[in-house]
Amino acid sequence: MAMAVRISEELVGEAKRFSKIEHRSLTGQIEHWARIGKCSEENPDLPYSLIKEILMGVEELEHDEKTEYQFG
């Protein structure tokens, strides 16, 4: 369910800049930041880079783009 929320103009401006760099919509960029923030709060011991890799892996699984992990 989509819902309108109010956020600061400053955050919108930053999200617009990052969305262009990351090739996301403005909404997609804000949702991405929200997912990263949620994961960070739930797992404060994990670095950003690992959280990002985990989310990328989940996305690949959801789109059936999985490959076997090679150890070492």
N, C-alpha and C positions, 0 to 999 in steps of 0.2 A: 504494500500500500504506500503510495507516494504521499508525502506530507510537506507542506511549506514550513520552513523554519527561518528565523531571522539570524543573520550572522553579520559581523562587522564588515564595513567597506574595506578595511585594511586586509582582513582575511580573504575576502573575495578578490581583491587586487593581487595578492600573493598567489592565490589558487589559479587565477587567470594566467599569470606568468609561468607557473610550473606546468599547467595543463598544456601550454603550447610546447614546452620543452619535452614533456612526456607523451605528447600526442594523445591526450585524453580530453574529454569534454570537461567543462567546468564542474558539472555535477560529479563526473567520474573522478576528478582529482580530489574533490572534497570527500567523497566516499572512500577513496583510497587512503587518505590521511586518517579518516575515522577508523578504518580497519586496522591500520598500523598502530594507532593510538590505543585501540581496544586490546590488541595483542600485547602491546608493551605494558599496559597496566596489568593484564592477566599473567604476564611472564616477565617480571622486572629484571630477572637475571639474564635474559637473552639480549644480545646486541641487535641493533637495527638490521644489520646485514643478514643475520640468520633469520629474523622474522620475515624479511623481504623474500629470501629464498624459499622459506616454508610456504608463504602465500603464493609464490610463483608455482611451486610444485602442486599445490592444491588446485590452482587454476588449470594447470596442464592435465591433471587427473580428470577434472570436470569436463574437459574438452577431448578426452581420450587421446592425449598426446604423450603417453607415458613411455619411458624407456627404462631398461634394466640398469640399476645402479652398479657401477664398477668400483669395487673397493680398491684402495691403494693408489 
